[in-house]
Amino acid sequence: MISWTVTDFDGIGTRTLYEILRLRAEVFVVEQVCAYLDVDGRDLLATHLIGHREDRVVAYARWFEEEPGTWSLGRIVTHPDARGEGLGTRLMSEAVRQLADRTVVMHAQAHLAAFYSRFGFHREGEPFLEDGIPHVFMRRKAGEFVPPAAPPSQSKRPS
């Protein structure tokens, strides 16, 4: 079972932060062979969605206000050991549920555009390279998409 935590940066414990940064580096830097500065300062401003299974981070995403009324969703990642379990779908369902009343944009890796469209995101413009990987700009307008019921899991917000 996955338990979801939604928190600001200060609500992330040091061990969990280490796991998040390691997971992001493992997938976005090492696996995708993409040298870029993952720790970009936006984590300090972001809301973080963290999926735990047995006290281990297995899914993660973050969002922050890009401009007034528009939120940027990114760093969407699942642990390589958990692939094939539908965890990406559960992660996006939870993220969209949390952001249902907000306009959300993302720079999606181009090969994942069809996946993100299942959650109400629409592609805008032509593909572009970001850190050497083809991406597309995608947007989901506030209230435009009602996410399916959350899959069985526990969701908690730190007090």
DSSP file (Angstrom, degrees, kcal/mol; ACC not computed):
  #  RESIDUE AA STRUCTURE BP1 BP2  ACC     N-H-->O    O-->H-N    N-H-->O    O-->H-N    TCO  KAPPA ALPHA  PHI   PSI    X-CA   Y-CA   Z-CA
    1    1 A M              0   0    0      0, 0.0     2,-0.4     0, 0.0    53,-0.4   0.000 360.0 360.0 360.0 141.5    0.0    0.0    0.0
    2    2 A I        -     0   0    0    150,-0.4   152,-1.8    51,-0.1     2,-0.5  -0.834 360.0-158.6 -98.7 133.9    1.2    3.5   -0.8
    3    3 A S  E     -Ab  52 154A   0     49,-2.5    49,-2.9    -2,-0.4     2,-0.4  -0.956  13.5-147.0-109.4 134.1    0.8    6.3    1.7
    4    4 A W  E     -Ab  51 155A   0    150,-3.7   152,-3.2    -2,-0.5     2,-0.4  -0.820  11.6-168.8-104.5 136.8    0.9    9.8    0.3
    5    5 A T  E     -Ab  50 156A   0     45,-2.2    45,-2.8    -2,-0.4     2,-0.5  -0.991   4.1-165.2-122.5 133.0    2.3   12.9    2.1
    6    6 A V  E     +A   49   0A   0    150,-1.4     2,-0.3    -2,-0.4    43,-0.2  -0.983  31.0 143.8-116.0 122.9    1.7   16.4    0.8
    7    7 A T  E     -A   48   0A   0     41,-2.2    41,-3.5    -2,-0.5     2,-0.1  -0.970  47.7-109.5-153.2 162.8    4.1   18.9    2.4
    8    8 A D  E >   -A   47   0A   0     -2,-0.3     3,-1.2    39,-0.2     4,-0.2  -0.373  52.9 -90.7 -84.8 177.5    6.2   22.0    2.0
    9    9 A F  G >  S+     0   0    0     37,-0.6     3,-1.8    35,-0.3    35,-0.1   0.891 125.2  56.3 -59.6 -42.3    9.9   21.8    2.0
   10   10 A D  G 3  S+     0   0    0      1,-0.3    -1,-0.3    34,-0.2    34,-0.0   0.694 100.0  61.8 -66.5 -17.3   10.3   22.3    5.8
   11   11 A G  G <  S+     0   0    0     -3,-1.2     2,-0.6     2,-0.1    -1,-0.3   0.462  81.9  96.9 -87.2  -0.9    8.0   19.3    6.4
   12   12 A I  S <  S-     0   0    0     -3,-1.8     2,-0.0    -4,-0.2    -3,-0.0  -0.787  72.9-134.3 -91.1 124.5   10.4   16.9    4.7
   13   13 A G     >  -     0   0    0     -2,-0.6     4,-2.8     1,-0.1     5,-0.2  -0.317  23.3-110.0 -70.9 160.6   12.6   15.0    7.1
   14   14 A T  H  > S+     0   0    0      1,-0.2     4,-2.4     2,-0.2     5,-0.1   0.887 117.1  49.8 -63.2 -40.5   16.3   14.7    6.3
   15   15 A R  H  > S+     0   0    0      2,-0.2     4,-2.1     1,-0.2    -1,-0.2   0.924 113.5  46.3 -64.7 -43.4   16.1   10.9    5.5
   16   16 A T  H  > S+     0   0    0      2,-0.2     4,-2.6     1,-0.2    -2,-0.2   0.909 111.1  52.3 -65.7 -41.9   13.1   11.4    3.2
   17   17 A L  H  X S+     0   0    0     -4,-2.8     4,-2.7     1,-0.2     5,-0.3   0.918 108.5  51.2 -59.0 -43.5   14.8   14.3    1.5
   18   18 A Y  H  X S+     0   0    0     -4,-2.4     4,-2.5     1,-0.2    -1,-0.2   0.928 110.6  48.6 -58.6 -45.5   17.9   12.2    0.9
   19   19 A E  H  X S+     0   0    0     -4,-2.1     4,-2.6     2,-0.2    -2,-0.2   0.899 111.8  49.5 -63.1 -40.8   15.7    9.4   -0.6
   20   20 A I  H  X S+     0   0    0     -4,-2.6     4,-2.7     2,-0.2     5,-0.2   0.949 113.3  45.0 -62.9 -49.4   13.9   11.9   -2.9
   21   21 A L  H  X S+     0   0    0     -4,-2.7     4,-2.2     1,-0.2    -2,-0.2   0.873 113.8  50.2 -65.4 -36.7   17.1   13.5   -4.2
   22   22 A R  H  X S+     0   0    0     -4,-2.5     4,-2.9    -5,-0.3    -1,-0.2   0.929 111.4  48.6 -65.2 -44.9   18.7   10.1   -4.7
   23   23 A L  H  X S+     0   0    0     -4,-2.6     4,-2.2     2,-0.2     5,-0.3   0.931 112.4  48.0 -61.7 -46.2   15.7    8.9   -6.6
   24   24 A R  H  X>S+     0   0    0     -4,-2.7     4,-2.5     1,-0.2     5,-0.7   0.911 114.6  46.0 -62.1 -41.8   15.6   12.0   -8.8
   25   25 A A  I  X>S+     0   0    0     -4,-2.2     5,-2.7    -5,-0.2     4,-1.2   0.912 110.8  53.5 -66.4 -41.8   19.3   11.7   -9.5
   26   26 A E  I  <>S+     0   0    0     -4,-2.9     5,-2.5     3,-0.2    -2,-0.2   0.909 122.7  27.3 -59.4 -43.6   19.1    7.9  -10.2
   27   27 A V  I  <>S+     0   0    0     -4,-2.2     5,-1.5     3,-0.2    -2,-0.2   0.946 129.1  34.9 -86.3 -53.5   16.3    8.4  -12.8
   28   28 A F  I  <5S+     0   0    0     -4,-2.5     6,-0.2    -5,-0.3    -3,-0.2   0.807 131.0  24.9 -78.9 -29.5   16.8   11.9  -14.3
   29   29 A V  I  <XS+     0   0    0     -4,-1.2     5,-2.0    -5,-0.7    -3,-0.2   0.890 131.9  26.9 -99.3 -55.6   20.6   12.1  -14.2
   30   30 A V  I > <S+     0   0    0     -5,-2.7     3,-1.0     3,-0.2    -3,-0.2   0.981 126.0  39.1 -76.7 -58.6   22.1    8.6  -14.3
   31   31 A E  I 3 <S+     0   0    0     -5,-2.5    -3,-0.2    -6,-0.3    -4,-0.2   0.899 124.3  39.9 -61.8 -42.2   19.4    6.5  -16.1
   32   32 A Q  T 3 <S-     0   0    0     -5,-1.5    -1,-0.3    -6,-0.1    -2,-0.2   0.390 104.5-130.5 -89.6   5.1   18.5    9.2  -18.6
   33   33 A V  T < 5 +     0   0    0     -3,-1.0     2,-0.4     1,-0.2    -3,-0.2   0.934  57.5 144.1  45.9  60.6   22.2   10.2  -19.0
   34   34 A C      < -     0   0    0     -5,-2.0     2,-0.8    -6,-0.2    -1,-0.2  -0.905  40.5-154.8-135.8 103.6   21.4   13.8  -18.5
   35   35 A A        +     0   0    0     -2,-0.4     2,-0.3    -3,-0.1    -6,-0.1  -0.696  41.4 129.9 -81.8 112.8   23.8   16.1  -16.6
   36   36 A Y        -     0   0    0     -2,-0.8     2,-1.2     0, 0.0     3,-0.2  -0.967  66.6 -91.9-155.1 164.4   21.8   19.0  -15.2
   37   37 A L        +     0   0    0     -2,-0.3    -2,-0.1     1,-0.2    -8,-0.0  -0.701  40.0 175.6 -86.3  97.5   21.4   20.7  -11.9
   38   38 A D  S    S+     0   0    0     -2,-1.2     2,-1.6     1,-0.2    -1,-0.2   0.888  70.3  69.8 -69.6 -40.3   18.4   18.9  -10.3
   39   39 A V        +     0   0    0      1,-0.2    -1,-0.2    -3,-0.2    -2,-0.0  -0.633  65.5 159.0 -80.8  89.8   18.7   20.8   -7.0
   40   40 A D        -     0   0    0     -2,-1.6    -1,-0.2     1,-0.0    -2,-0.1   0.286  58.8-105.5-104.9   7.5   17.5   24.1   -8.6
   41   41 A G  S >  S+     0   0    0     -3,-0.1     3,-0.6     1,-0.0     4,-0.3   0.188 100.2  98.5  88.7 -18.7   16.2   26.1   -5.7
   42   42 A R  G >>  +     0   0    0      1,-0.2     4,-1.2     2,-0.2     3,-1.1   0.718  65.4  74.0 -76.9 -20.0   12.6   25.5   -6.5
   43   43 A D  G 34 S+     0   0    0      1,-0.3     3,-0.3     2,-0.2    -1,-0.2   0.862  90.3  59.8 -58.1 -33.8   12.3   22.7   -4.0
   44   44 A L  G <4 S+     0   0    0     -3,-0.6   -35,-0.3     1,-0.2    -1,-0.3   0.782 113.1  36.6 -65.0 -26.7   12.3   25.4   -1.3
   45   45 A L  T <4 S+     0   0    0     -3,-1.1    20,-0.3    -4,-0.3    -1,-0.2   0.536 103.3  97.0 -99.9 -11.2    9.1   27.0   -2.8
   46   46 A A     <  -     0   0    0     -4,-1.2   -37,-0.6    -3,-0.3     2,-0.4  -0.297  69.2-127.8 -87.0 160.8    7.4   23.8   -3.9
   47   47 A T  E     -AC   8  63A   0     16,-3.2    16,-2.2   -39,-0.2     2,-0.4  -0.895  33.8-145.4 -96.4 137.7    4.7   21.6   -2.5
   48   48 A H  E     -AC   7  62A   0    -41,-3.5   -41,-2.2    -2,-0.4     2,-0.6  -0.908  13.0-159.8-116.2 131.7    5.9   18.0   -2.5
   49   49 A L  E     -AC   6  61A   0     12,-3.1    12,-1.8    -2,-0.4     2,-0.5  -0.951  18.6-174.4-107.8 118.1    3.9   14.9   -3.0
   50   50 A I  E     -AC   5  60A   0    -45,-2.8   -45,-2.2    -2,-0.6     2,-0.6  -0.960  13.5-157.0-122.6 124.8    5.7   11.9   -1.6
   51   51 A G  E     -AC   4  59A   0      8,-3.1     7,-3.1    -2,-0.5     8,-1.4  -0.894  15.4-170.2-102.1 121.5    4.6    8.3   -2.0
   52   52 A H  E     -AC   3  57A   0    -49,-2.9   -49,-2.5    -2,-0.6     2,-0.4  -0.868  13.5-174.6-110.4 143.3    5.9    5.9    0.6
   53   53 A R  E >  S- C   0  56A   0      3,-2.4     3,-0.8    -2,-0.4   -51,-0.1  -0.967  81.7 -17.4-131.5 119.2    5.8    2.1    0.7
   54   54 A E  T 3  S-     0   0    0     -2,-0.4     3,-0.1   -53,-0.4    -1,-0.1   0.927 129.0 -51.6  51.2  50.8    7.1    0.5    3.9
   55   55 A D  T 3  S+     0   0    0      1,-0.2     2,-0.4     0, 0.0    -1,-0.2   0.737 116.4 113.9  61.4  26.3    9.0    3.7    4.9
   56   56 A R  E <  S-C   53   0A   0     -3,-0.8    -3,-2.4   -37,-0.0     2,-0.5  -0.993  71.6-119.3-128.1 133.9   10.7    3.9    1.5
   57   57 A V  E     +C   52   0A   0     -2,-0.4    -5,-0.2    -5,-0.2     3,-0.1  -0.595  42.7 157.9 -72.4 121.2   10.1    6.7   -1.1
   58   58 A V  E     +     0   0A   0     -7,-3.1    21,-2.7    -2,-0.5     2,-0.3   0.484  62.3  28.6-120.9 -10.4    8.7    5.1   -4.2
   59   59 A A  E     +CD  51  78A   0     -8,-1.4    -8,-3.1    19,-0.2     2,-0.3  -0.994  62.2 172.4-152.5 148.7    7.0    8.0   -5.9
   60   60 A Y  E     +CD  50  77A   0     17,-2.4    17,-2.7    -2,-0.3     2,-0.3  -0.993   7.7 161.8-158.1 146.2    7.5   11.7   -6.0
   61   61 A A  E     -C   49   0A   0    -12,-1.8   -12,-3.1    -2,-0.3     2,-0.3  -0.958  15.2-158.3-155.5 160.1    6.3   14.9   -7.7
   62   62 A R  E     -CD  48  74A   0     12,-2.4    12,-2.7    -2,-0.3     2,-0.3  -0.969   5.3-172.1-138.7 156.6    6.4   18.6   -6.9
   63   63 A W  E     +CD  47  73A   0    -16,-2.2   -16,-3.2    -2,-0.3     2,-0.3  -0.992   5.4 173.3-146.6 154.1    4.5   21.8   -7.9
   64   64 A F  E     - D   0  72A   0      8,-1.5     8,-3.2    -2,-0.3     2,-0.7  -0.971  46.1 -85.1-152.7 160.3    4.9   25.5   -7.3
   65   65 A E  E     - D   0  71A   0     -2,-0.3     6,-0.3   -20,-0.3    39,-0.1  -0.607  37.2-175.4 -75.1 113.5    3.2   28.6   -8.5
   66   66 A E  E    S-     0   0A   0      4,-1.9     5,-0.2    -2,-0.7    -1,-0.2   0.899  72.9 -16.7 -74.3 -44.4    4.9   29.5  -11.8
   67   67 A E  E >  S- D   0  70A   0      3,-1.6     3,-2.8    -3,-0.1    -1,-0.3  -0.934 104.8 -54.2-153.1 164.1    3.0   32.7  -12.2
   68   68 A P  T 3  S+     0   0    0      0, 0.0     3,-0.1     0, 0.0    -2,-0.0  -0.203 127.2   2.1 -51.5 121.5   -0.1   34.0  -10.5
   69   69 A G  T 3  S+     0   0    0      1,-0.1    34,-0.8    33,-0.0     2,-0.4   0.394 113.8  94.4  84.7  -2.6   -2.9   31.4  -11.0
   70   70 A T  E <   -De  67 103A   0     -3,-2.8    -4,-1.9    32,-0.1    -3,-1.6  -0.986  56.0-160.8-128.4 127.7   -0.7   28.9  -12.9
   71   71 A W  E     -De  65 104A   0     32,-3.0    34,-3.0    -2,-0.4     2,-0.5  -0.840  10.8-139.9-109.9 141.3    1.1   26.0  -11.2
   72   72 A S  E     -De  64 105A   0     -8,-3.2    -8,-1.5    -2,-0.4     2,-0.5  -0.883  14.4-161.7-102.3 125.3    4.1   24.1  -12.6
   73   73 A L  E     +D   63   0A   0     32,-2.6    34,-0.4    -2,-0.5     2,-0.3  -0.898  30.3 128.0-106.5 132.2    4.1   20.3  -12.0
   74   74 A G  E     +D   62   0A   0    -12,-2.7   -12,-2.4    -2,-0.5     3,-0.2  -0.937  30.3  69.3-164.9-172.5    7.4   18.5  -12.4
   75   75 A R  E     +     0   0A   0     -2,-0.3     2,-0.6     1,-0.2    -1,-0.1   0.866  62.1 175.1  52.8  39.8   10.0   16.1  -11.1
   76   76 A I  E     +     0   0A   0    -15,-0.1     2,-0.3    -3,-0.1   -15,-0.2  -0.662  11.6 153.8 -79.3 117.4    7.4   13.3  -11.6
   77   77 A V  E     -D   60   0A   0    -17,-2.7   -17,-2.4    -2,-0.6     2,-0.3  -1.000  32.5-161.8-151.8 144.4    9.2   10.1  -10.8
   78   78 A T  E     -D   59   0A   0     -2,-0.3   -19,-0.2   -19,-0.2     5,-0.1  -0.925  41.7 -93.6-122.4 154.1    8.6    6.5   -9.6
   79   79 A H    >   -     0   0    0    -21,-2.7     3,-2.1    -2,-0.3     4,-0.2  -0.420  29.0-129.0 -67.5 135.8   11.3    4.2   -8.3
   80   80 A P  G >  S+     0   0    0      0, 0.0     3,-1.2     0, 0.0    -1,-0.1   0.823 108.3  59.7 -54.6 -33.0   12.7    1.9  -10.9
   81   81 A D  G 3  S+     0   0    0      1,-0.2    -2,-0.1     3,-0.0   -23,-0.0   0.666 103.9  52.0 -69.7 -15.2   12.1   -1.1   -8.7
   82   82 A A  G X  S+     0   0    0     -3,-2.1     3,-1.1   -24,-0.1     5,-0.5   0.295  79.5 128.6-104.7   8.6    8.3   -0.3   -8.7
   83   83 A R  T <   +     0   0    0     -3,-1.2    -4,-0.0     1,-0.2     0, 0.0  -0.319  64.6  32.3 -67.3 148.1    7.9   -0.1  -12.5
   84   84 A G  T 3  S+     0   0    0     -2,-0.0    -1,-0.2     1,-0.0    -3,-0.0   0.483  92.4  97.0  86.6   3.4    5.1   -2.0  -14.1
   85   85 A E  S <  S-     0   0    0     -3,-1.1    -2,-0.1     0, 0.0    -3,-0.0   0.366  99.6-108.3-103.8   2.9    2.8   -1.7  -11.0
   86   86 A G  S  > S+     0   0    0     -4,-0.1     4,-1.9     3,-0.1     5,-0.2   0.654  77.0 135.8  78.6  14.5    0.7    1.2  -12.2
   87   87 A L  H  >  +     0   0    0     -5,-0.5     4,-2.8     1,-0.2     5,-0.2   0.850  65.5  57.4 -67.2 -34.4    2.5    3.5   -9.7
   88   88 A G  H  > S+     0   0    0      1,-0.2     4,-2.5     2,-0.2    -1,-0.2   0.898 107.3  48.8 -61.5 -40.2    2.9    6.3  -12.2
   89   89 A T  H  > S+     0   0    0      2,-0.2     4,-2.4     1,-0.2    -2,-0.2   0.908 112.5  47.5 -65.7 -42.3   -0.8    6.4  -12.8
   90   90 A R  H  X S+     0   0    0     -4,-1.9     4,-2.2     2,-0.2    -2,-0.2   0.897 111.6  51.3 -66.3 -39.6   -1.5    6.5   -9.0
   91   91 A L  H  X S+     0   0    0     -4,-2.8     4,-2.5     2,-0.2    -2,-0.2   0.947 113.4  43.7 -61.8 -49.0    1.1    9.3   -8.6
   92   92 A M  H  X S+     0   0    0     -4,-2.5     4,-2.8     1,-0.2     5,-0.3   0.879 111.3  54.6 -66.4 -36.7   -0.5   11.4  -11.4
   93   93 A S  H  X S+     0   0    0     -4,-2.4     4,-2.1     2,-0.2    -1,-0.2   0.922 111.6  44.8 -60.7 -43.2   -4.0   10.7  -10.1
   94   94 A E  H  X S+     0   0    0     -4,-2.2     4,-2.3     2,-0.2    -2,-0.2   0.912 113.7  49.6 -68.3 -42.0   -3.0   11.9   -6.6
   95   95 A A  H  X S+     0   0    0     -4,-2.5     4,-1.7     1,-0.2    -2,-0.2   0.933 113.1  46.0 -62.2 -46.0   -1.2   15.0   -8.1
   96   96 A V  H  < S+     0   0    0     -4,-2.8     4,-0.3     1,-0.2    -1,-0.2   0.873 110.7  53.9 -66.5 -36.2   -4.2   15.9  -10.3
   97   97 A R  H >< S+     0   0    0     -4,-2.1     3,-0.9    -5,-0.3    -1,-0.2   0.922 110.2  47.1 -61.9 -42.7   -6.5   15.4   -7.3
   98   98 A Q  H 3< S+     0   0    0     -4,-2.3     3,-0.2     1,-0.2    -1,-0.2   0.820 121.2  37.5 -66.2 -30.9   -4.4   17.8   -5.2
   99   99 A L  T >< S+     0   0    0     -4,-1.7     3,-2.2    -5,-0.2    -1,-0.2   0.154  78.1 122.0-107.1  16.7   -4.3   20.3   -8.1
  100  100 A A  T <  S+     0   0    0     -3,-0.9    43,-2.1     1,-0.3    45,-0.3   0.789  76.9  45.9 -55.2 -34.1   -7.9   19.9   -9.4
  101  101 A D  T 3  S+     0   0    0     -3,-0.2     2,-0.3    41,-0.2    -1,-0.3   0.214 104.6  78.1 -96.5  15.9   -8.9   23.5   -8.9
  102  102 A R  S <  S-     0   0    0     -3,-2.2     2,-0.4    39,-0.1    41,-0.2  -0.919  81.3-115.8-125.3 149.1   -5.7   25.0  -10.4
  103  103 A T  E     -e   70   0A   0    -34,-0.8   -32,-3.0    -2,-0.3     2,-0.4  -0.718  40.8-165.0 -77.4 131.4   -4.4   25.6  -13.9
  104  104 A V  E     -eF  71 140A   0     36,-2.9    36,-2.8    -2,-0.4     2,-0.3  -0.963  12.3-173.0-127.3 136.4   -1.3   23.4  -14.2
  105  105 A V  E     +eF  72 139A   0    -34,-3.0   -32,-2.6    -2,-0.4     2,-0.3  -0.859   6.5 178.6-120.8 159.5    1.5   23.4  -16.8
  106  106 A M  E     - F   0 138A   0     32,-2.1    32,-2.6    -2,-0.3     2,-0.9  -0.989  35.0-129.9-155.8 153.1    4.4   21.1  -17.3
  107  107 A H  E     - F   0 137A   0    -34,-0.4     2,-0.3    -2,-0.3    30,-0.2  -0.897  43.7-167.1 -98.5  98.1    7.4   20.5  -19.6
  108  108 A A  E     - F   0 136A   0     28,-2.5    28,-2.6    -2,-0.9     2,-0.2  -0.669  28.9-106.7 -93.0 140.4    6.7   16.8  -20.3
  109  109 A Q  E >   - F   0 135A   0     -2,-0.3     3,-2.5    26,-0.2     4,-0.3  -0.489  37.4-122.9 -59.7 132.7    9.1   14.5  -21.9
  110  110 A A  G >  S+     0   0    0     24,-2.5     3,-1.5     1,-0.3     4,-0.3   0.812 108.2  58.6 -54.9 -37.3    7.7   14.1  -25.4
  111  111 A H  G 3  S+     0   0    0     23,-0.4    -1,-0.3     1,-0.3     4,-0.2   0.626 106.2  51.0 -70.9 -10.0    7.4   10.3  -25.2
  112  112 A L  G <> S+     0   0    0     -3,-2.5     4,-2.3     1,-0.1    -1,-0.3   0.360  77.7 101.2-104.5   3.7    5.1   10.7  -22.1
  113  113 A A  H <> S+     0   0    0     -3,-1.5     4,-1.9    -4,-0.3     5,-0.1   0.886  81.6  50.8 -58.3 -41.9    2.6   13.2  -23.6
  114  114 A A  H  > S+     0   0    0     -4,-0.3     4,-0.8     2,-0.2    -1,-0.2   0.896 109.6  51.6 -64.4 -38.8    0.0   10.6  -24.3
  115  115 A F  H >4 S+     0   0    0      1,-0.2     3,-1.1     2,-0.2     4,-0.2   0.950 111.2  46.3 -61.1 -49.6    0.2    9.4  -20.7
  116  116 A Y  H ><>S+     0   0    0     -4,-2.3     3,-1.8     1,-0.3     5,-1.4   0.796 101.6  65.9 -66.2 -27.9   -0.2   12.9  -19.3
  117  117 A S  H ><5S+     0   0    0     -4,-1.9     3,-1.6     1,-0.3    -1,-0.3   0.778  88.2  68.8 -64.9 -24.1   -3.2   13.5  -21.7
  118  118 A R  T <<5S+     0   0    0     -3,-1.1    -1,-0.3    -4,-0.8    -2,-0.2   0.681  98.9  51.9 -64.5 -16.4   -5.1   10.8  -19.7
  119  119 A F  T < 5S-     0   0    0     -3,-1.8    -1,-0.3    -4,-0.2    -2,-0.2   0.112 131.6 -89.5-109.3  18.9   -5.1   13.3  -16.8
  120  120 A G  T < 5S+     0   0    0     -3,-1.6    21,-0.3     1,-0.3     2,-0.3   0.511  79.8 141.3  91.9   5.2   -6.5   16.2  -18.8
  121  121 A F      < -     0   0    0     -5,-1.4     2,-0.4    19,-0.1    -1,-0.3  -0.634  34.0-157.9 -84.2 139.8   -3.2   17.8  -20.0
  122  122 A H  E     -G  139   0A   0     17,-2.9    17,-2.1    -2,-0.3     2,-0.2  -0.951  18.1-119.6-118.5 136.0   -3.2   19.2  -23.6
  123  123 A R  E     -G  138   0A   0     -2,-0.4     2,-0.4    15,-0.2    15,-0.2  -0.494  27.3-167.8 -72.6 139.2   -0.1   19.7  -25.6
  124  124 A E  E     -G  137   0A   0     13,-3.0    13,-0.7    -2,-0.2    -2,-0.0  -0.997  47.9 -13.9-129.8 128.6    0.6   23.2  -26.8
  125  125 A G  E    S-     0   0A   0     -2,-0.4     3,-0.1    11,-0.1    -2,-0.0  -0.176  92.4 -42.5  81.4-172.6    3.2   24.1  -29.4
  126  126 A E  E     -     0   0A   0      1,-0.1    11,-0.3    10,-0.1    -2,-0.1  -0.531  65.6 -88.3 -93.8 157.2    6.0   22.2  -30.9
  127  127 A P  E     -     0   0A   0      0, 0.0     2,-0.3     0, 0.0     9,-0.2  -0.269  47.0-173.0 -60.3 152.0    8.5   19.8  -29.2
  128  128 A F  E     -G  135   0A   0      7,-2.5     7,-3.4     5,-0.1     2,-0.5  -0.958  26.2-106.1-143.6 159.4   11.7   21.4  -27.9
  129  129 A L  E     +G  134   0A   0     -2,-0.3     2,-0.4     5,-0.2     7,-0.0  -0.767  31.6 178.8 -90.7 131.9   14.9   20.2  -26.3
  130  130 A E  E >  S-G  133   0A   0      3,-2.3     3,-1.7    -2,-0.5    -2,-0.0  -0.977  78.7 -15.2-131.0 119.0   15.4   20.6  -22.6
  131  131 A D  T 3  S-     0   0    0     -2,-0.4    -1,-0.1     1,-0.3   -96,-0.1   0.838 128.7 -57.0  54.3  35.0   18.6   19.2  -21.2
  132  132 A G  T 3  S+     0   0    0      1,-0.2    -1,-0.3   -98,-0.1    -3,-0.1   0.518 117.3 108.4  80.0   5.9   19.1   17.3  -24.4
  133  133 A I  E <  S- G   0 130A   0     -3,-1.7    -3,-2.3   -99,-0.0    -1,-0.2  -0.955  76.2-110.3-118.5 132.8   15.7   15.4  -24.2
  134  134 A P  E     + G   0 129A   0      0, 0.0   -24,-2.5     0, 0.0   -23,-0.4  -0.420  46.0 174.7 -62.1 129.4   12.7   16.2  -26.4
  135  135 A H  E     -FG 109 128A   0     -7,-3.4    -7,-2.5   -26,-0.3     2,-0.3  -0.858  20.4-151.3-129.3 163.4    9.9   17.8  -24.3
  136  136 A V  E     -F  108   0A   0    -28,-2.6   -28,-2.5    -2,-0.3     2,-0.4  -0.982  23.4-118.0-133.3 148.7    6.5   19.3  -25.0
  137  137 A F  E     -FG 107 124A   0    -13,-0.7   -13,-3.0    -2,-0.3     2,-0.3  -0.729  37.4-175.4 -83.9 132.2    4.7   22.1  -23.2
  138  138 A M  E     -FG 106 123A   0    -32,-2.6   -32,-2.1    -2,-0.4     2,-0.3  -0.953   8.3-168.6-131.6 150.8    1.4   20.8  -21.7
  139  139 A R  E     -FG 105 122A   0    -17,-2.1   -17,-2.9    -2,-0.3     2,-0.4  -0.993  11.8-168.5-139.8 143.8   -1.4   22.5  -19.8
  140  140 A R  E     -F  104   0A   0    -36,-2.8   -36,-2.9    -2,-0.3   -19,-0.1  -0.978  25.5-138.0-128.9 118.7   -4.5   21.4  -17.8
  141  141 A K    >   -     0   0    0     -2,-0.4     3,-2.2   -21,-0.3     4,-0.4  -0.457  33.9 -87.5 -78.2 148.9   -6.9   24.2  -17.0
  142  142 A A  T 3  S+     0   0    0      1,-0.3   -41,-0.2   -41,-0.2   -39,-0.2  -0.265 112.0   3.8 -53.9 132.1   -8.5   24.5  -13.6
  143  143 A G  T 3  S+     0   0    0    -43,-2.1    -1,-0.3     2,-0.2   -42,-0.1   0.438  98.2 113.1  73.2  -0.9  -11.7   22.4  -13.4
  144  144 A E  S <  S+     0   0    0     -3,-2.2     2,-0.4     1,-0.2    -2,-0.1   0.722  78.7  33.9 -75.4 -21.2  -11.2   21.1  -16.9
  145  145 A F        -     0   0    0     -4,-0.4    -2,-0.2   -45,-0.3    -1,-0.2  -0.995  65.2-153.7-140.8 129.8  -10.6   17.5  -15.7
  146  146 A V        -     0   0    0     -2,-0.4   -49,-0.1    -3,-0.1     3,-0.1  -0.916  28.1-132.3-102.6 116.1  -12.0   15.6  -12.8
  147  147 A P        -     0   0    0      0, 0.0     3,-0.1     0, 0.0   -28,-0.1  -0.282  26.0-101.3 -67.0 152.4   -9.6   12.9  -11.8
  148  148 A P        -     0   0    0      0, 0.0   -51,-0.1     0, 0.0   -29,-0.0  -0.218  58.7 -69.4 -63.6 163.9  -10.9    9.4  -11.2
  149  149 A A        -     0   0    0      1,-0.1   -56,-0.0    -3,-0.1   -52,-0.0  -0.256  63.8 -96.8 -54.4 140.7  -11.4    8.3   -7.6
  150  150 A A        -     0   0    0     -3,-0.1     3,-0.1     1,-0.1    -1,-0.1  -0.345  41.4-113.8 -61.2 137.8   -8.2    7.9   -5.8
  151  151 A P        -     0   0    0      0, 0.0     2,-0.2     0, 0.0    -1,-0.1  -0.269  52.9 -68.7 -66.5 161.5   -6.9    4.3   -5.7
  152  152 A P  S    S+     0   0    0      0, 0.0  -150,-0.4     0, 0.0     2,-0.3  -0.328  88.5 112.7 -56.0 119.8   -6.8    2.6   -2.3
  153  153 A S        -     0   0    0     -2,-0.2     2,-0.5    -3,-0.1  -150,-0.2  -0.956  65.7 -97.8-169.5 176.1   -4.1    4.3   -0.3
  154  154 A Q  E     -b    3   0A   0   -152,-1.8  -150,-3.7    -2,-0.3     2,-0.4  -0.935  30.9-165.2-109.7 135.4   -3.6    6.5    2.7
  155  155 A S  E     +b    4   0A   0     -2,-0.5     2,-0.4  -152,-0.2  -150,-0.2  -0.975  12.7 174.2-120.3 132.9   -3.2   10.2    2.2
  156  156 A K  E     -b    5   0A   0   -152,-3.2  -150,-1.4    -2,-0.4    -2,-0.0  -0.983  21.2-155.6-139.0 150.1   -1.9   12.4    5.0
  157  157 A R        -     0   0    0     -2,-0.4  -150,-0.1  -152,-0.2  -152,-0.1  -0.985  32.5-114.4-119.7 133.0   -0.9   16.0    5.5
  158  158 A P              0   0    0      0, 0.0  -147,-0.0     0, 0.0  -153,-0.0  -0.378 360.0 360.0 -64.3 145.2    1.6   16.9    8.2
  159  159 A S              0   0    0     -2,-0.0     0, 0.0     0, 0.0     0, 0.0   0.462 360.0 360.0 -90.1 360.0    0.0   19.0   11.0
